């Protein structure tokens, strides 16, 4: 349980560390958010706004309340309710309908004008110029887009430049210009001014049609309902409204045209039949007139009233069957001569199967004709429909034959009954029988004629009437609020992008950065060497050691206190402190010099030995320009008295009345064999001299990973301060001090790690982020730093 608690605490600390690591760069995030926000506003400004236009229609048969039976029979074959809504949606999105809309509204011509910093499409009536085709058919001859830039020179003149070829034409408003596809006339908008420019794009009509078909959205508002919503997105919502309304109008006109085709076909058939029957009726009237004249008949006296009444009933039945038989003959002749056209449906045949087969046959013919508007006879669907039409044609012929056989049998039976009845009234004069034959024929022809007249009238009424097959629920409209781009979403995305960009950059930076960052990085690798303190980041090479407001001075005072716990307890003994690092540039010389002055501030005698004879920097820090004799000369036995090489130096930031002084034993001249010089015993004499004459001996040594100089002389140290500079030393090099400790190369003395160049204002993991002690140093504002750099 306790281990789990510790783990949770470490995890929380890690989260804080990661969070603070990113918050150090909060200015990047603020600048990135501001820039991305400005880019988002610019995007909103230059991006054309898209509006959603929508209209709703109700697909209905429009004949439920029709008072005329002929109207109902006629519209049954084109009733929307008999078709799937999905099929009607496909018709609404067909190229045929959209081509008509594009042609009427000139959708293949677009006008663009500069508005602010962007060029946007404008309405035809708002354009500075307007294009009109001399021959409307020429718009269908355009094979590729033509881009024109028209500049108004005056109220009469303009210049027209083809942007693809670069060819410029001077023209006059109202006079035709010839292009490859035909001639156009450019008209002047009185609202325009001289110098105004308009970009005009003339596209192929089919490209325009396909573009709008892909953009238009046609769907049912409910799952099984008949209300269809037609939507279209556009930068010009008024144009979108016109497109939707005209599309609905064209769709309704197509349905009416289909109905009129059936009605006109039926009327034509009836007129043909009436012409023939009129001749038959005239012939029977002449026969009746001739018979009466020959026989001298003016009135017929009925003998055998009961028999005559029964005979009249039989005659009436014979008349009806004869009419049906005649209609069957007419229908058979029509089907044989017009095997692929619409069949009349309302001519008086009473057989239900014939009526149903006729309607099904006509519906297939209409479906095939509609399909042929945008296809050919080779289309598999057309072939399939032709096959079904032939099958229904055969079924219709079979039904007619069966009905004809049934009718003939019925007529034969009735004639037998009539002959029997005639035998019963054998007493009737022969004139009466002849008169009845002619009268029966006359009545039959007359009844057929009247029936066809009635059907023609009904069909003409049905054809002339145009019920609302497509009911408009809502005319096309659009919302004033654009649907794209959405301001809130764009601004939110801009802010998120402004946060993600610096986060991603910093993440990659942190991921690729393998430098030491914190005490945790050091302690995770170096297990057996303690950390004795931190030295803050500063731009000064020599700090003001007496300052009470300097965090760097306070850090060295704390270091002075901390190293007391590592050195021998006897106060009268002198102490030897080695200062080294893994690589050069970690600030060991800076620490050696400032630590020496900090120790000297307590009235101690301090000697700084410049033991890095390969790259000495102590003199550079103290401003000693000359190159006096020193360690190299003593180790090579060129001098015998060490005191002759020692230089006394006062801290430049202390007064002459109370100077802080240290002694320096310089490295001397550069030697070609430093390692061999340190292998002798003479360097021990230098250390012994320092311990005998000074309270502290601070030795600035060479980096341990570069040369072996430090390892040859480290046995004389009481304390070795191992400097690790953050953001400078690679993490994998931390294995070096760890390995040296494990290999007992530091076994004769105590070793402590000193972390250098710590950013105490922004660093996390080094203790208090507010600095050391009561420092009142203030960080200079970031904008002031930028201004100073600009001035430089």
Secondary structure as the mmCIF struct_conf table of DSSP 4:
data_model
#
loop_
_struct_conf.conf_type_id
_struct_conf.id
_struct_conf.beg_label_comp_id
_struct_conf.beg_label_asym_id
_struct_conf.beg_label_seq_id
_struct_conf.end_label_comp_id
_struct_conf.end_label_asym_id
_struct_conf.end_label_seq_id
HELX_RH_AL_P HELX_RH_AL_P1 UNK A 2 UNK A 23
TURN_TY1_P TURN_TY1_P1 UNK A 24 UNK A 25
HELX_RH_AL_P HELX_RH_AL_P2 UNK A 26 UNK A 46
BEND BEND1 UNK A 47 UNK A 47
HELX_LH_PP_P HELX_LH_PP_P1 UNK A 48 UNK A 49
STRN STRN1 UNK A 50 UNK A 50
STRN STRN2 UNK A 51 UNK A 59
BEND BEND2 UNK A 62 UNK A 62
TURN_TY1_P TURN_TY1_P2 UNK A 64 UNK A 65
BEND BEND3 UNK A 67 UNK A 67
HELX_RH_AL_P HELX_RH_AL_P3 UNK A 69 UNK A 75
HELX_RH_3T_P HELX_RH_3T_P1 UNK A 76 UNK A 78
HELX_RH_3T_P HELX_RH_3T_P2 UNK A 80 UNK A 82
BEND BEND4 UNK A 83 UNK A 83
HELX_RH_AL_P HELX_RH_AL_P4 UNK A 85 UNK A 92
TURN_TY1_P TURN_TY1_P3 UNK A 93 UNK A 93
HELX_RH_AL_P HELX_RH_AL_P5 UNK A 95 UNK A 105
TURN_TY1_P TURN_TY1_P4 UNK A 106 UNK A 108
STRN STRN3 UNK A 109 UNK A 115
TURN_TY1_P TURN_TY1_P5 UNK A 116 UNK A 117
STRN STRN4 UNK A 118 UNK A 122
HELX_RH_3T_P HELX_RH_3T_P3 UNK A 124 UNK A 126
BEND BEND5 UNK A 127 UNK A 128
STRN STRN5 UNK A 129 UNK A 133
BEND BEND6 UNK A 134 UNK A 135
HELX_RH_3T_P HELX_RH_3T_P4 UNK A 136 UNK A 141
BEND BEND7 UNK A 144 UNK A 144
STRN STRN6 UNK A 146 UNK A 152
BEND BEND8 UNK A 154 UNK A 156
STRN STRN7 UNK A 157 UNK A 162
TURN_TY1_P TURN_TY1_P6 UNK A 163 UNK A 165
STRN STRN8 UNK A 168 UNK A 172
TURN_TY1_P TURN_TY1_P7 UNK A 173 UNK A 174
BEND BEND9 UNK A 175 UNK A 175
STRN STRN9 UNK A 176 UNK A 179
TURN_TY1_P TURN_TY1_P8 UNK A 180 UNK A 181
STRN STRN10 UNK A 182 UNK A 188
TURN_TY1_P TURN_TY1_P9 UNK A 190 UNK A 191
TURN_TY1_P TURN_TY1_P10 UNK A 194 UNK A 195
STRN STRN11 UNK A 197 UNK A 202
HELX_RH_AL_P HELX_RH_AL_P6 UNK A 205 UNK A 215
STRN STRN12 UNK A 217 UNK A 220
BEND BEND10 UNK A 221 UNK A 224
BEND BEND11 UNK A 226 UNK A 226
STRN STRN13 UNK A 227 UNK A 234
BEND BEND12 UNK A 235 UNK A 236
HELX_RH_AL_P HELX_RH_AL_P7 UNK A 237 UNK A 295
TURN_TY1_P TURN_TY1_P11 UNK A 296 UNK A 296
BEND BEND13 UNK A 298 UNK A 298
BEND BEND14 UNK A 303 UNK A 304
HELX_RH_AL_P HELX_RH_AL_P8 UNK A 305 UNK A 337
TURN_TY1_P TURN_TY1_P12 UNK A 339 UNK A 340
BEND BEND15 UNK A 341 UNK A 341
BEND BEND16 UNK A 347 UNK A 347
HELX_RH_AL_P HELX_RH_AL_P9 UNK A 352 UNK A 372
TURN_TY1_P TURN_TY1_P13 UNK A 373 UNK A 373
BEND BEND17 UNK A 374 UNK A 375
TURN_TY1_P TURN_TY1_P14 UNK A 377 UNK A 378
BEND BEND18 UNK A 379 UNK A 379
HELX_RH_AL_P HELX_RH_AL_P10 UNK A 380 UNK A 424
TURN_TY1_P TURN_TY1_P15 UNK A 425 UNK A 427
BEND BEND19 UNK A 428 UNK A 428
HELX_RH_AL_P HELX_RH_AL_P11 UNK A 430 UNK A 464
BEND BEND20 UNK A 469 UNK A 469
STRN STRN14 UNK A 470 UNK A 478
BEND BEND21 UNK A 480 UNK A 481
BEND BEND22 UNK A 483 UNK A 483
STRN STRN15 UNK A 484 UNK A 484
BEND BEND23 UNK A 485 UNK A 485
HELX_RH_AL_P HELX_RH_AL_P12 UNK A 487 UNK A 512
STRN STRN16 UNK A 515 UNK A 515
BEND BEND24 UNK A 518 UNK A 518
HELX_RH_AL_P HELX_RH_AL_P13 UNK A 519 UNK A 525
BEND BEND25 UNK A 528 UNK A 529
STRN STRN17 UNK A 530 UNK A 536
BEND BEND26 UNK A 539 UNK A 539
BEND BEND27 UNK A 541 UNK A 542
TURN_TY1_P TURN_TY1_P16 UNK A 545 UNK A 546
BEND BEND28 UNK A 548 UNK A 549
HELX_RH_AL_P HELX_RH_AL_P14 UNK A 551 UNK A 563
TURN_TY1_P TURN_TY1_P17 UNK A 564 UNK A 566
BEND BEND29 UNK A 567 UNK A 567
BEND BEND30 UNK A 569 UNK A 569
TURN_TY1_P TURN_TY1_P18 UNK A 571 UNK A 572
BEND BEND31 UNK A 573 UNK A 573
STRN STRN18 UNK A 575 UNK A 581
BEND BEND32 UNK A 582 UNK A 583
TURN_TY1_P TURN_TY1_P19 UNK A 584 UNK A 585
BEND BEND33 UNK A 586 UNK A 587
HELX_RH_AL_P HELX_RH_AL_P15 UNK A 588 UNK A 600
TURN_TY1_P TURN_TY1_P20 UNK A 601 UNK A 603
STRN STRN19 UNK A 606 UNK A 610
BEND BEND34 UNK A 614 UNK A 615
HELX_RH_AL_P HELX_RH_AL_P16 UNK A 618 UNK A 622
TURN_TY1_P TURN_TY1_P21 UNK A 623 UNK A 623
BEND BEND35 UNK A 626 UNK A 626
HELX_RH_AL_P HELX_RH_AL_P17 UNK A 631 UNK A 635
TURN_TY1_P TURN_TY1_P22 UNK A 636 UNK A 637
BEND BEND36 UNK A 638 UNK A 638
HELX_RH_3T_P HELX_RH_3T_P5 UNK A 642 UNK A 644
TURN_TY1_P TURN_TY1_P23 UNK A 645 UNK A 645
STRN STRN20 UNK A 646 UNK A 650
TURN_TY1_P TURN_TY1_P24 UNK A 652 UNK A 653
BEND BEND37 UNK A 654 UNK A 654
BEND BEND38 UNK A 656 UNK A 656
TURN_TY1_P TURN_TY1_P25 UNK A 657 UNK A 658
STRN STRN21 UNK A 661 UNK A 665
BEND BEND39 UNK A 669 UNK A 669
TURN_TY1_P TURN_TY1_P26 UNK A 672 UNK A 673
HELX_RH_AL_P HELX_RH_AL_P18 UNK A 674 UNK A 678
TURN_TY1_P TURN_TY1_P27 UNK A 679 UNK A 679
BEND BEND40 UNK A 680 UNK A 681
HELX_RH_AL_P HELX_RH_AL_P19 UNK A 682 UNK A 693
BEND BEND41 UNK A 695 UNK A 695
STRN STRN22 UNK A 696 UNK A 700
TURN_TY1_P TURN_TY1_P28 UNK A 704 UNK A 706
BEND BEND42 UNK A 708 UNK A 708
HELX_RH_AL_P HELX_RH_AL_P20 UNK A 709 UNK A 713
HELX_RH_3T_P HELX_RH_3T_P6 UNK A 714 UNK A 716
BEND BEND43 UNK A 718 UNK A 718
STRN STRN23 UNK A 719 UNK A 725
TURN_TY1_P TURN_TY1_P29 UNK A 726 UNK A 728
BEND BEND44 UNK A 729 UNK A 729
STRN STRN24 UNK A 730 UNK A 730
HELX_RH_3T_P HELX_RH_3T_P7 UNK A 731 UNK A 734
HELX_RH_AL_P HELX_RH_AL_P21 UNK A 735 UNK A 742
TURN_TY1_P TURN_TY1_P30 UNK A 743 UNK A 748
BEND BEND45 UNK A 749 UNK A 749
STRN STRN25 UNK A 750 UNK A 758
TURN_TY1_P TURN_TY1_P31 UNK A 760 UNK A 762
BEND BEND46 UNK A 764 UNK A 767
TURN_TY1_P TURN_TY1_P32 UNK A 769 UNK A 770
BEND BEND47 UNK A 772 UNK A 772
TURN_TY1_P TURN_TY1_P33 UNK A 773 UNK A 774
HELX_LH_PP_P HELX_LH_PP_P2 UNK A 779 UNK A 781
HELX_RH_AL_P HELX_RH_AL_P22 UNK A 782 UNK A 791
#
